[in-house]
Amino acid sequence: KENSKKKTPPQKLVFVDGSWYHRPDPITNLFRNPSLEFQTGPRLPNARYLDMDAIASSQELFPERNPKGLMHMMPTGRLFRLAMDAFGISGGAGSGMDDHVDHVIIYAKRGALFTPRIWFLFVSMGHDPDRVHLMQGSLEDWIEEGGEVEDFSLLGSEDGEREGTVGYGFERFFDQGILNVTRLFHEYYHTEEVQTRYRSSVEEALNICGKQDVLNAVNAFLEQGESKRNGDGLVDDNTIIIDTRGSGYKRKGHMPSAIHLPYSQLASADNPLVLRPKEELRKLFIERGIDVMNPKQKIILSCGSGVSVCHGYLAMKILGLEMTEENTRIYDGSWMEWGRDDEDNPKIFPTI
């Protein structure tokens, strides 16, 4: 007798290449081109390349949202959903149809450091957090362990040749395997009859804050002073600021009260694409007087341009912090906005 119980469709696994380089290659002193490297291969089977600078609220596409021209600001919900439709990725959360949420695995090539930013993009835009994961280690590590890859070039190929990597009807928005987000925006973003298939009700990225929220926390600290911090090591509004930059924290200056926790310390010394063990992460926070599990504590994370902060956010999630819109937020503009010469914000500059 045939089992009448509803069968769950097999979950689709999607590899996403999140390679992005913030500095020139130490050997050639030239910036690497991650999209070209994706096209020439190797890459994981049926992978998509996601460019954080393209799927963003750029000044070019959103002049009213980003009048200062800040880099890789979080995208709108609609732009993200359109991009997911173009990639053929199903998702969203809370729809009651969890069996149709694709499992996304994010990876990068050796030399790239910031896959947690791509993970945060998916989570903050409403993808089920239980179905977004980071590969620990690089593509090269995967290959050295005998993992399967595609090693053929996409240059000169017809988009859509790799089965399942392009959403139905979106072939014309790809240039040899790379999504042309500008073209997608101009043709579909303001076209009401184009309904997105990707299911998410998120219109603005979750767990994001603006400059005013940071200014409120800094001003509270300055008004009360170090000596007036309460017994938990917090100012009265219970907000602390964590700055995850590297050398820029001391070299360029920082916000008053900001606690320095370099993103590089959250990753393995041997492999920057591998996070440290849980207990080592916990120790890094404790050494700085941060009780991640304090329910009364509010945390704002900042960095140079809203990228390395995601290392800190992910580390706190691994440690068990239940993230809410109130207790843990990322300052999207970060020092890129706060530290501008035309921004009259409290700053502590390095002494010479």
N, C-alpha and C positions, 0 to 999 in steps of 0.2 A: 504494500500500500504506500502510495506516495505521500511524503510528509507535507501537510498543508501549511505548515508554519512559513511565514514570509522569509525568504532568503535575502541576506544582505549582499548587495553587489560587491565584487572585489574592490578594495581600495586602490586608487591610482597613486602611484609614487611619482613625484615630479622633482627632478634635480634642477636647482637654480644656481647658476654661476654668479656670485656676488663679488667678484674680483674688482678691486678699486685701489688705486695707489695714490698716496698723498705726498710722496717724495720721489725724486728721481732714483733710478736704479743705482745702487752703490758702485757697480762695476762700470757701467757705460756713462753714468751721470745724465742719462736721458730718461724722460718719463715713458713708462711702458704704456701701450695701448691695449687695455683689457678686452675691448670689443673685437679688435683685430686678432688677438690671441685666441679668443673664443672661436672666431670664424676659421682660423687655420688649424685649430685643434692642437693637441687632443682635448677632449671634454667628456664629461660623463654622458652615458647614453640618453638621447632625446632631451638633453638639457636645454634650458632657456638662459639667455644672458639678461640680467636685470641691472640697469644703469641707474644708480641712486641720483645722479645729476639730471637724468632725463625724466624719470617718474617723480616729479617734484613740482612745487609751486615756484617755478622760475619767474623772474621778472618779465621775461619775454612773453610767457603764456598768461601770467597772472599779475599784471602791473599793479593792480589795486591791492592785492594780497601781499605783494612783496615789492613795495616801492623803493626799498633800499638796495635791491639787487643782491640779497643774501644767498649764499650757495646752498644747494640741496635741502631746501626747506620742505617739510612734509607735504605731500600732495593732498588734494581734496579727495573725498571718498569716491566721487564719480570718476576722476582720472585714474585712480587705482583700480576701480572695478573694470573700466574699459581696458586697461592694460592686462588685467587678469583674463578677460575674455579673449584678448588678442593672443595671449600665451596658451589659451585652452585650459586654464586652471580653474577648477570648480572650488568654491569655498564659501566662507562666511561662517557665522556662529549663531546659535540660537534660533535656527530656522526650523528645527524639528526634523530635519532631513540630514542628519549627521553622516549617513552612509554615502553621501555625495560630496563630502568635503575631502579634497585631495590632500595627501600627505606630502608636504614640501620639505625637501632636504637641501639646505644651503651649503655651498662649498666655495672654495677659492683656490687660486694657484699660489704656489710658494712666493712669498714676498708681499702678498696682500694681507692686511691685518684686520679688516673691519667687517667681517661677516655678521657680528652681532647687530650692526645697524640694519642689515637686510632682514634679519630675524625680527627686530623691533618693528620694522615697516609692516610686515605681515600681521603681527600681533596687534599693533595699534590701529590697523585698518579693519580689524574685525575677523581675521582668519582664526579658526579654532586653535588656541595655543598648544593643545595636545597633538596637533598635526603640523607643527612647524618645528624643525630641529636643525641644529648645526652639525655638520660633519666635523669631527675632531681630527685635525690634521689637514694637509693640503691635497690637492689633486695629485701632485707628485708622490706624496706618501701613499695614496690609494694605488697608484700605478706600481710603485715598488712592492706593494703587498699583493700584487697580481690581480687587482681590480679591473673590471671590463671598462673600456673607453671607446669612443668614436675617434678615430685618428685621421679621418678624411677631411679635406677642406670644404668649406661652404662657399668660398669665393667662386663666382661663376655659376652657382647652382640656382635652381628654381626654388623659391620659397614655398614650403609645403611638402617638399620631397621627404623630409624626415617625418614619418607618420606620427600624428598626434601632438606635434610641437607648435602648431598654429591653430587658433580657434577658427571655426567655420566662418568663412566670409571675410577673414582678416588678412588674407595672403598679401594684399596690395600694400599693407602697412609695414611689411618687412623688407629690408634690404640685405639680401644674402645672409639671413639668419638673425639680423639685428632689428629690433622693433624701432620704427621711426615714430617716436611719441609726438613730435610736433605735427606730423601729418595726421596722426590719429586724432589729436586734439582739434585741429582745424576742421576736420570732416565730421566728427561725431560728437564732440563735447557739448555743443550748444544745440544739437539736433534732438528735439524732444521725442521724436518717434523712435529714436534708437534707445531701446531699453537694454540695460545690462543683464547678463545671465548670472554673473557672479553675485551671490546673495550676501549682502551685508547692509545693515542700516546705518553704518558709521559714515557720517558726512565730514566730520573733522577728526583728525587723528586723536586717539585716546592717550591719556597720561602725558599731555603736552601742556606747557604753560608759556606765557609771554613775558615780556620785560617787566610789566607792572607787578606781577606776582613776585618776581625776584627782587624788585625794588622795595616792595613791602617788607620782605624778609630782611634785607640789608638794613633798611631804615630802622626796623625794630631792634636790630643788634646795635646799631650806632646810638640809638636813643637810650638804651638800657646799659650798654657797656658790658665788657667781659665779666666784671664783678657781679653783675645783676643776673647772670644766668641762673636758672633754677637748678634743683638738685639732680635733674637728669642730664645736665650739661646742655640744656636748650634755653633759648630765649623764650619769653612768655608766649609767643605765638607758636612755639614748638616746631619751628622750621629750621633745618640746617641745609647748607649748600655744600655739595660735594663737587669738586673740580677735578675732572679726570685727565686733563692735559698732561703732557710730558714736560719738557723743559720750558714750554711757553708760559707755564704758571709763574715761574720766577723771572723769566726773561722779558715777558711782555706785561706782567702785572696781573692782578686778580681782584675779585670782589672782596670787600671787607667781610670777615667771618668765614670765607670759603675754606673748606678743609681739602687738602691736596691728597688725592688718591690716584696716582698715575695708572692709566689703563694698562700699560705694559706690565705692571706688577700683578695684574689679575690673570695674566696669561702665563703659560709655562715659559721658563727661561730657555728651554731647548726648542720649543716649537710655538710661535706666537699664535697659531691657529688652534691651540689646545688650551682650554681653561684650566686653572689650577684646581687641585682637589678641594672639596667642600670645606674641610677644616682649615686649610691654608687661606681660603677666601675669608672665612670667619675671622681669623686672626688679624688679617689686614684691616678689617673694619674696627675690631676691638682695640688695636694699637692706636687708632685715631680717635678713640672715645666714642665710636658710633655703635649704638646698640640697634642693629637692624630690626630686631624683633620687638622693639618698644612700640606698643600700640598708640602711644600718645605723640609719637614723633612724625613729623612731616619732612620729606626729603625732596629737594630740588637738585637735579644733576645738571651740570654745565661743563662745557669743554671749549674747544676752539671754534667748531662750526656745527655742533650737534651730531657728531659721528661717534667719537670715542666714548661719549656718555653711555652709549648702549652696552659697553662692557660692564659698567657699574650697575646698570639696571638689570642686566641678565644675571650678574653675580648675586644681587640681592634676591632675585627670584629663585635662584638655585638654593640659597640659604633658607628659603621658606617664607619670605615676606609675602603676604597676601596683598597684591597691588590694587590700589583703588585710585580713583581720580583725585582724591583728597590727600592721600599719604605719600604718593610717589609720582613725581612728574619730571619730565625732561624739558629744559629750556631750549627751545628749537633754535633761537637766534644765537645763543651762547656768546662767547667772547667776540665772535665776529660782529655781533651787533653791539654788545655792551661796551666793548673797548674802542669803538670808533671815536675819532677825534671830535666829531660833531654831536656825540652823545654825552650829555651832562650827567653821567652816572658816577656814584662813588667808586673810586678805584684806589688800589694800593699798588704803586709802581715800584720796580726794583730800585734799590739804592746803589749808586755807583761808587 
